[in-house]
Amino acid sequence: MEEEQLKRIFEFLEEKEKHRAPFLWKHMNDIPLTEKDLTIEGDLDLEYTNITSLPKGFKVGGDLYLAQSKITSLPEGLEVGGHLSLNDTDITSLPKGLKVKMDLNLEYTNITSLSEGLKVGGNLSLYDSNITSLPEGLEVGGNLDLSYTKITSLPKGFKVGRDLSLFGCEQITSLPEGLKVGGNLDLRHIKITSLPKGLKVGGMLYMGSTKLEKYTDEQLREMIKPGFIKGEIYR
């Protein structure tokens, strides 16, 4: 069907039948967006599309799927009420004021840093991405997966609501004092040689293939006082 014919159909539906034309159609064809177009009440699936950007003031009440799309940038203040999936995209940075109520997936991306004040209510996965640092004030309510990334350090006062995985992060050699992990902490296959004072782990500690293996459980627990490891320590 010709584009002009589609345009007439969508215009008719909006004017006569009070049905909104698809957001993607309008945005990709430079058709002016209304205030209502900027708010998607449910989920929006833009996976595998050629979309490269989203308009300013855009909000999605449910999940926003952009995996394997051509997206390269996101607007400031973007709000996603569900999950935001950006894995396998060319995204390199996140905008200020981004809020994701559930999970944020950035696996296999070229992203090197995150925006200050980023808040993720669920899980944040940066698995096998190019991330090198995390901003102060980052809040992750669920799991944080940094496995096989180029991360070099974690910020002071950092907290993770559930599990933190640093599996295979060969660039990281130390952890900040007072690090708080609500669930399990995975330190396998990294070059860390000691644990910081005040480390608090609500679950188990995994440290296989590290120089920490030479210490006994008692020595490790003494090393982090007044911190604690509630679960078992696995070598």
Phi, psi and omega per residue, in radians:
M1 nan 2.350 -3.111
E2 -1.150 2.590 -3.126
E3 -1.041 -0.719 -3.115
E4 -1.091 -0.676 3.119
Q5 -1.173 -0.741 3.086
L6 -1.063 -0.720 3.140
K7 -1.052 -0.752 3.138
R8 -1.136 -0.677 3.129
I9 -1.108 -0.824 -3.124
F10 -1.144 -0.672 3.110
E11 -1.115 -0.708 3.116
F12 -1.102 -0.778 -3.127
L13 -1.103 -0.642 3.134
E14 -1.258 -0.731 -3.056
E15 -1.374 -0.760 -3.019
K16 -1.684 -0.706 -3.048
E17 -1.748 -0.081 3.137
K18 1.062 0.573 3.052
H19 -1.811 2.316 -3.138
R20 -1.299 2.382 3.049
A21 -1.193 2.630 -3.117
P22 -0.978 2.389 -3.141
F23 -0.978 -0.830 -3.072
L24 -1.058 -0.705 3.128
W25 -1.050 -0.835 -3.126
K26 -1.109 -0.828 -3.047
H27 -1.149 -0.718 -3.105
M28 -1.306 -0.325 -3.128
N29 -1.915 0.290 3.077
D30 0.963 0.635 3.071
I31 -1.574 2.278 -3.085
P32 -0.895 2.363 -3.141
L33 -1.698 2.421 3.086
T34 -1.530 3.012 3.093
E35 -1.035 -0.663 3.138
K36 -1.177 -0.587 -3.140
D37 -1.131 -0.446 -3.078
L38 -1.406 -0.144 3.135
T39 -2.111 2.002 3.086
I40 -1.775 2.083 -3.031
E41 -1.281 -0.644 -3.111
G42 -1.853 -2.463 3.130
D43 -1.488 2.709 3.066
L44 -2.344 2.047 -3.103
D45 -1.819 1.900 3.120
L46 -2.081 0.378 3.124
E47 -1.082 2.488 3.070
Y48 1.134 0.193 3.134
T49 -1.538 2.985 3.128
N50 -1.628 0.207 -3.123
I51 -1.148 2.363 -3.091
T52 -1.940 -0.314 -3.114
S53 -2.692 2.941 3.076
L54 -2.177 2.653 -3.090
P55 -1.271 2.717 3.088
K56 -1.117 2.459 3.136
G57 1.473 0.185 -3.068
F58 -1.335 2.414 3.119
K59 -2.432 2.438 3.102
V60 -2.184 2.117 -3.094
G61 -1.261 -0.531 -3.132
G62 -1.881 -2.365 -3.126
D63 -1.538 2.542 3.065
L64 -2.102 1.973 -3.090
Y65 -1.811 2.033 3.128
L66 -2.220 0.200 -3.104
A67 -0.998 2.367 3.098
Q68 0.997 0.448 3.006
S69 -1.610 -3.097 3.131
K70 -1.639 0.247 -3.073
I71 -1.035 2.371 3.119
T72 -2.160 -0.286 -3.140
S73 -2.667 2.731 3.103
L74 -2.167 2.626 -3.107
P75 -1.360 2.648 3.070
E76 -1.065 2.488 3.082
G77 1.342 0.213 3.127
L78 -1.040 2.318 3.115
E79 -2.116 2.252 3.130
V80 -2.169 2.059 -3.079
G81 -1.341 -0.256 3.129
G82 -2.135 -2.217 -3.140
H83 -1.658 2.575 3.038
L84 -2.117 2.050 -3.102
S85 -1.938 2.062 -3.141
L86 -2.197 0.244 -3.076
N87 -1.117 2.568 -3.138
D88 1.059 0.651 3.054
T89 -2.060 3.028 3.131
D90 -1.630 0.290 3.141
I91 -1.082 2.339 -3.114
T92 -2.040 -0.242 3.136
S93 -2.683 2.849 3.105
L94 -2.005 2.600 -3.075
P95 -1.399 2.806 3.049
K96 -1.124 2.540 3.050
G97 1.335 0.171 3.124
L98 -1.164 2.302 3.111
K99 -2.237 2.189 3.120
V100 -2.185 2.015 -3.034
K101 -1.260 -0.585 -3.104
M102 -1.941 -2.187 -3.045
D103 -1.588 2.591 3.043
L104 -2.141 2.075 -3.080
N105 -1.909 2.018 3.131
L106 -2.167 0.495 -3.114
E107 -1.137 2.496 3.056
Y108 1.018 0.642 3.074
T109 -1.922 2.948 3.109
N110 -1.641 0.284 -3.100
I111 -1.155 2.358 -3.101
T112 -1.944 -0.321 3.140
S113 -2.666 2.850 3.130
L114 -2.008 2.754 -3.127
S115 -1.295 2.553 3.112
E116 -1.112 2.484 3.104
G117 1.341 0.199 3.134
L118 -1.090 2.325 3.125
K119 -2.166 2.147 3.125
V120 -2.130 2.019 -3.080
G121 -1.244 -0.549 -3.115
G122 -1.854 -2.290 -3.110
N123 -1.584 2.569 3.042
L124 -2.121 2.023 -3.137
S125 -1.972 2.109 3.087
L126 -2.055 0.391 -3.075
Y127 -0.850 2.190 3.063
D128 0.972 0.601 3.045
S129 -1.741 -3.119 -3.125
N130 -1.694 0.305 -3.114
I131 -1.026 2.374 3.137
T132 -2.053 -0.366 -3.125
S133 -2.674 2.825 3.101
L134 -2.075 2.518 -3.106
P135 -1.401 2.662 3.019
E136 -1.153 2.512 3.133
G137 1.554 -0.023 3.091
L138 -1.107 2.319 3.109
E139 -2.136 2.183 3.107
V140 -2.200 1.986 -3.081
G141 -1.342 -0.491 -3.105
G142 -1.882 -2.319 -3.140
N143 -1.527 2.594 3.024
L144 -2.123 2.033 -3.117
D145 -1.882 1.923 3.107
L146 -1.958 0.300 -3.078
S147 -0.982 2.373 3.071
Y148 1.018 0.548 3.055
T149 -1.745 3.093 3.129
K150 -1.717 0.377 -3.110
I151 -1.022 2.390 -3.116
T152 -1.904 -0.418 -3.117
S153 -2.818 2.897 3.050
L154 -2.020 2.566 -3.111
P155 -1.263 2.716 3.090
K156 -1.133 2.569 3.106
G157 1.252 0.320 -3.061
F158 -1.317 2.446 3.138
K159 -2.314 2.447 3.038
V160 -2.197 2.227 -3.064
G161 -1.091 -0.655 -3.118
R162 -2.217 -2.118 -3.026
D163 -1.452 2.556 3.029
L164 -2.158 2.109 3.125
S165 -1.956 2.123 3.039
L166 -2.020 0.399 -3.096
F167 -0.938 2.173 3.061
G168 1.278 0.235 3.113
C169 -1.478 1.501 -2.984
E170 -1.261 -0.230 -3.121
Q171 -1.494 -0.283 -3.058
I172 -1.591 2.303 -3.084
T173 -2.114 -0.174 -3.131
S174 -2.692 2.869 3.116
L175 -2.100 2.636 -3.121
P176 -1.292 2.603 3.072
E177 -1.074 2.478 3.078
G178 1.381 0.179 3.106
L179 -1.001 2.316 -3.118
K180 -2.088 2.150 3.135
V181 -2.172 2.047 -3.070
G182 -1.205 -0.498 -3.119
G183 -2.016 -2.281 -3.113
N184 -1.509 2.650 3.077
L185 -2.107 2.081 -3.101
D186 -1.873 1.933 -3.116
L187 -1.987 0.313 -3.069
R188 -1.161 2.482 3.062
H189 1.056 0.739 2.975
I190 -2.221 2.990 -3.008
K191 -1.696 0.402 -3.141
I192 -1.198 2.486 -3.096
T193 -2.044 -0.217 3.133
S194 -2.692 2.889 3.084
L195 -1.867 2.546 -3.064
P196 -1.411 2.687 3.045
K197 -1.096 2.511 3.083
G198 1.388 0.061 3.099
L199 -1.076 2.284 3.127
K200 -2.161 2.088 -3.118
V201 -2.130 2.026 -3.102
G202 -1.353 -0.282 -3.139
G203 -2.101 -2.305 -3.080
M204 -1.750 2.769 3.090
L205 -1.988 2.180 3.077
Y206 -1.911 2.171 -3.060
M207 -2.449 0.426 3.116
G208 -1.036 2.550 3.125
S209 1.071 0.668 3.010
T210 -2.288 2.944 3.110
K211 -1.330 -0.062 3.092
L212 -1.268 -0.283 -3.075
E213 -1.112 -0.354 -3.114
K214 -1.292 -0.278 -3.135
Y215 -1.575 2.570 3.036
T216 -1.349 2.881 3.094
D217 -1.009 -0.714 -3.111
E218 -1.119 -0.714 3.133
Q219 -1.146 -0.676 3.127
L220 -1.162 -0.749 -3.139
R221 -1.170 -0.604 3.093
E222 -1.220 -0.616 -3.100
M223 -1.068 -0.591 -3.008
I224 -1.737 0.000 -3.137
K225 -0.985 2.418 0.185
P226 -1.461 0.315 3.087
G227 -1.364 -3.031 -3.103
F228 -2.777 2.799 2.983
I229 -2.197 1.892 -3.033
K230 -1.282 -0.607 -3.077
G231 -1.619 -2.896 3.139
E232 -1.411 2.816 3.101
I233 -1.929 2.122 -3.080
Y234 -1.916 2.335 3.108
R235 -1.802 nan nan
